[in-house]
Amino acid sequence: MKKTTGMDRSITANWRPQTRAVRAGTWRSDHGETSEALFLTSGYTYDDAATVAARFAGEAEGMTYSRLQNPTVAMLEERIAALEGAEACRVQTTGMAAMTTALLCQLSQGDHVVAGRAAFGSCRWLVDNLLPRFGIETTVIDARDNAAWEAAVRPNTKVFFFETPANPTMDIVDLEAVCALARSKGIRTVVDNAFATPMLQRPMDFGADVVAYSATKLMEGQGRVLAGAVCGSAEFINDVLLPFQRNTGPNLSPFNAWVVLKGLETLDLRAQRQSENALKLARAIESRVPVMLHPGLPSHPQHDLAQRQMKATGPIFSFIVNGREQAHALLDGLQLIDLSNNIGDSKSLMCHPASTTHANMAPEARAEMGVDEGMLRINVGLEDPDDLIEDLDQALTKAGL
Ligand SMILES: *Cc1c(COP(=O)(O)O)cnc(C)c1O
C-alpha cells in the first residue's frame, strides 16, 4: 500500500472541500489503481512471527484483524475526517450504531445527558429507554430554546445530544450558543449531523466536540447501504471511542465502506442540487399547505439562524396538512414521488412520520416534540423539479388541498 497525498494531512488541509471529497484518504496498492480498492478481507497474514508480535504490541504499523483495522474502511474514515475538519473519525455499521457508540463509550452510571426532544425516533429511544436502564439520567428539552439548555444542566451533566435540522420537525439548534454553553461547563456536545452532512454544515466550526452521522442518508446518497460515522478529536476517538468500538464490534463492512467512499465523491453536487430542488418545491406548494416547515424559507421561525450556520438547507423539509387521513390521501395520490421513509436518496421520497419513523412513540410524546398527525416529510431528489412540482400539485388536489 502506498499512502498517497490524500493521506497526508499537511497537504489535504490546504484542499478545498470538493477536492477532499474526491481524494482525501486515498491509499493505492502496488497496482496503482485509480479507484479506491475494495479490501474484502477479515484477516491479514504476516511474513514472520516477529512482525505479527510487533503489530500486536503496537510497535509496527500494519493491520491485524478487520474489527481493528481495514484499508478500505480506513480510507473512508480519513475522507470523512478531512471533510468534517476533525482530527479523527471511526465508522460504524449504521447511523444508530454510531449514535449508540458515541454515547455509551463516554457515559457511566450516575452521569446525566441533556437531549433535544425533537429527534429521530431511535435517537429518542436511546435517550428515553436505553440510557436510563444503565443508571444514566436524561432530560429532554426544546432544543431551540438556548435558556432551556442552561436550565437543564446539573453538576453530573456529561453530554448534550441533539440534531439540527431535527427529524422531522426541521427545528434548528443554535450551534454556537449551545456549544459555547457546553464548553463553559465542561460538557461534551454530540451533534447528529445526518440531515446536513459536512458539505452543508460543519458543527465543529461552531465549537461542537463530537459529530455523528447516519452515512446511510445524504452522504451515501443513493439508498444502497447503511453506515454510520463518529468524528472528534484524536484524543476522544483514540482514547474514549476506540476501546469501546474495538471490543464491542459495531464495525462497518469494507464493502459498505467502499460504497459510501464512492458516494462522497458526488456529495457536494448532490447536496447543492437537492437543496435547490427542495427549495423550489417548497416555494411552489407553500401557499397550498396549512403549515410549511422549511428552514430555507423566510416563513420558518429560525430562518436567519439556519442561514448563519448552514451553507444550504438540504434536501429535506416537512409540511402539515389537516390530519392523518388527509396526509395518507396525499401520499396515496403520488405518481412519481415514492412513498418511503428513507431520506438523502437521489430519488424523491415522502412519508408520514406519525405512522412510520415516529410510530412507536406515545401520541402525547409525538405531540410534545411537534410531530403533528398531519405532518408529511419529503426528501427531494435529483429528478427535474418541475416533474416533482407537477406530481405534488396533482396529489394535493386529489387530497382536497
Ligand atoms: C436515519 C437517521 C439516523 C439513524 O441512521 P441509520 O443509518 O438508519 O441507523 C439517526 N439520526 C438521524 C437524524 C437520521 O435521519
The ligand as an SDF file (V2000), in Angstrom:
LIG
                    3D

 15 15  0  0  0  0  0  0  0  0999 V2000
  -31.6150    7.8650    9.7590 C   0  0  0  0  0  0  0  0  0  0  0  0
  -31.1590    8.6540   10.9110 C   0  0  0  0  0  0  0  0  0  0  0  0
  -30.4950    8.0280   11.9730 C   0  0  0  0  0  0  0  0  0  0  0  0
  -30.2600    6.5340   12.0090 C   0  0  0  0  0  0  0  0  0  0  0  0
  -29.4240    6.1050   10.9820 O   0  0  0  0  0  0  0  0  0  0  0  0
  -29.4340    4.5900   10.4160 P   0  0  0  0  0  0  0  0  0  0  0  0
  -28.3380    4.6080    9.4190 O   0  0  0  0  0  0  0  0  0  0  0  0
  -30.7840    4.3540    9.8330 O   0  0  0  0  0  0  0  0  0  0  0  0
  -29.1900    3.6960   11.5760 O   0  0  0  0  0  0  0  0  0  0  0  0
  -30.0750    8.8290   13.0210 C   0  0  0  0  0  0  0  0  0  0  0  0
  -30.2990   10.1560   13.0310 N   0  0  0  0  0  0  0  0  0  0  0  0
  -30.9350   10.7820   12.0220 C   0  0  0  0  0  0  0  0  0  0  0  0
  -31.1400   12.2620   12.0900 C   0  0  0  0  0  0  0  0  0  0  0  0
  -31.3750   10.0570   10.9280 C   0  0  0  0  0  0  0  0  0  0  0  0
  -32.0150   10.6770    9.9350 O   0  0  0  0  0  0  0  0  0  0  0  0
  1  2  1  0
  2  3  1  0
  2 14  2  0
  3  4  1  0
  3 10  2  0
  4  5  1  0
  5  6  1  0
  6  7  2  0
  6  8  1  0
  6  9  1  0
 10 11  1  0
 11 12  2  0
 12 13  1  0
 12 14  1  0
 14 15  1  0
M  END
$$$$
